Amino acid sequence: MLKMALFFLVISIIAGLFGFGGISSAAAGMAKILFFIAIVLFVVFLVVALLAGRSLTQ
C-alpha cells in the first residue's frame, strides 16, 4: 500500500515538473488517500496484535 502511495507521489512530482497540473493533483490526491489508508490499517493491526498477545499471556 505504501509502495503504491510512493508510486503516485513520484508520478505527481514528474507530472508537475512537465506542467501537467491536473494529472499531478490527481496523483497527489491518490497518494494521500493511500497513505492514510495504510496508516489506519497499521493502527488497526497493531491494536489487534496487542490484544491477541495480551490474551495469550493470561
VMD Tcl script that draws the C-alpha trace (Angstrom):
set ca {
  {0.00 0.00 0.00}
  {2.81 2.37 0.85}
  {4.59 1.40 -2.36}
  {1.54 2.49 -4.35}
  {1.40 5.77 -2.42}
  {5.06 6.37 -3.20}
  {4.45 5.49 -6.86}
  {1.63 8.04 -7.13}
  {3.77 10.63 -5.35}
  {6.57 10.16 -7.89}
  {4.08 10.35 -10.76}
  {2.70 13.56 -9.25}
  {6.14 15.14 -8.99}
  {7.12 14.17 -12.55}
  {3.80 15.39 -13.97}
  {4.18 18.65 -12.07}
  {7.66 19.18 -13.49}
  {6.35 18.74 -17.03}
  {3.41 21.09 -16.43}
  {0.55 18.61 -16.25}
  {-1.26 20.18 -13.30}
  {-4.43 18.10 -13.48}
  {-2.61 14.79 -13.56}
  {-0.27 15.99 -10.83}
  {-3.04 16.96 -8.45}
  {-4.96 13.73 -9.11}
  {-1.90 11.60 -8.46}
  {-1.11 13.57 -5.30}
  {-4.67 13.03 -4.09}
  {-4.41 9.30 -4.68}
  {-1.06 9.19 -2.88}
  {-2.58 10.99 0.11}
  {-5.58 8.65 0.25}
  {-3.44 5.52 0.01}
  {-1.06 6.83 2.68}
  {-3.87 7.44 5.16}
  {-5.43 4.05 4.43}
  {-2.05 2.43 5.12}
  {-1.72 4.32 8.41}
  {-5.24 3.29 9.50}
  {-4.55 -0.36 8.62}
  {-1.28 -0.23 10.53}
  {-3.01 1.07 13.67}
  {-5.82 -1.50 13.42}
  {-3.39 -4.40 13.02}
  {-1.25 -3.05 15.85}
  {-4.21 -2.96 18.23}
  {-5.33 -6.45 17.17}
  {-1.82 -7.83 17.70}
  {-1.53 -6.22 21.12}
  {-4.90 -7.62 22.19}
  {-4.06 -11.08 20.85}
  {-0.71 -11.05 22.63}
  {-2.34 -9.96 25.86}
  {-4.93 -12.77 25.68}
  {-2.21 -15.38 25.18}
  {-0.30 -14.32 28.30}
  {-3.29 -14.53 30.64}
}
mol new
graphics top color blue
foreach p $ca { graphics top sphere $p radius 0.5 }
foreach p [lrange $ca 0 end-1] q [lrange $ca 1 end] { graphics top cylinder $p $q radius 0.2 }
display resetview
